[in-house]
Amino acid sequence: AVGPNGKLKDASEIVWYNDADDDQPIPSSSTIKSPLHPFFAGATPPAAVIAGARRSTRAPRPSTRILDPDNVASSS
């Protein structure tokens, strides 16, 4: 898209359509008010509430039985 001065327009200045035959343009990101999930925002996820208690969402450390390649860890 070229502006009136003959130079290319910035992407924020262009009216975008999903299809050339569409009557309505695609809504700009400034008009859409959808909240961004914390995972995509780079924030740590909140603790999960399970049966009224809070639990960390951190993955638990694997047990020695799983880490042992021969699976011969002593049972004591």
C-alpha positions as CSV (number, residue, x, y, z in Angstrom):
1,A,0.0,0.0,0.0
2,V,1.4,3.3,-1.1
3,G,0.6,6.6,0.7
4,P,-0.3,9.9,-0.9
5,N,3.4,10.9,-0.8
6,G,4.4,7.9,-2.9
7,K,6.1,6.0,-0.1
8,L,5.0,2.7,1.4
9,K,2.6,2.9,4.3
10,D,3.4,1.4,7.7
11,A,1.5,-1.8,8.5
12,S,-0.4,0.0,11.2
13,E,-1.7,2.5,8.7
14,I,-3.1,-0.1,6.3
15,V,-6.8,-1.2,6.5
16,W,-6.7,-5.1,6.3
17,Y,-9.4,-7.3,4.9
18,N,-9.7,-11.1,5.2
19,D,-10.8,-11.3,1.6
20,A,-10.8,-8.7,-1.2
21,D,-14.6,-9.1,-1.5
22,D,-15.3,-8.4,2.2
23,D,-17.2,-5.3,3.2
24,Q,-15.8,-5.1,6.7
25,P,-12.1,-4.8,7.5
26,I,-10.4,-7.1,10.0
27,P,-10.6,-5.5,13.5
28,S,-7.3,-4.0,14.6
29,S,-5.6,-5.4,17.7
30,S,-6.3,-2.1,19.5
31,T,-10.1,-2.7,19.2
32,I,-9.9,-6.3,20.3
33,K,-10.0,-6.6,24.1
34,S,-9.2,-10.2,24.6
35,P,-6.9,-10.9,27.6
36,L,-3.6,-12.6,26.9
37,H,-3.0,-15.9,28.7
38,P,-0.2,-15.7,31.2
39,F,1.7,-18.5,29.4
40,F,2.0,-16.4,26.3
41,A,2.8,-13.2,28.2
42,G,5.9,-15.0,29.8
43,A,4.5,-14.7,33.3
44,T,4.6,-17.6,35.7
45,P,1.3,-19.5,35.9
46,P,-0.7,-19.0,39.1
47,A,-1.0,-21.8,41.7
48,A,-3.8,-24.2,40.9
49,V,-6.7,-24.4,43.4
50,I,-7.6,-28.1,44.0
51,A,-10.2,-28.9,46.6
52,G,-9.7,-25.6,48.4
53,A,-5.9,-26.0,48.7
54,R,-3.3,-24.3,46.7
55,R,-0.7,-26.4,44.9
56,S,2.3,-25.3,43.0
57,T,2.3,-25.8,39.2
58,R,6.0,-26.6,39.3
59,A,6.7,-30.1,38.0
60,P,7.7,-32.5,40.8
61,R,11.2,-34.0,40.8
62,P,11.2,-37.6,39.4
63,S,11.7,-40.4,41.9
64,T,15.0,-42.3,42.2
65,R,13.3,-45.3,40.8
66,I,12.6,-43.5,37.5
67,L,16.0,-41.9,37.3
68,D,17.9,-45.2,37.9
69,P,18.7,-46.6,34.4
70,D,18.9,-50.2,35.6
71,N,15.9,-49.8,37.8
72,V,17.7,-51.6,40.7
73,A,17.5,-48.9,43.3
74,S,17.4,-50.3,46.8
75,S,14.1,-50.4,48.5
76,S,15.4,-49.0,51.8
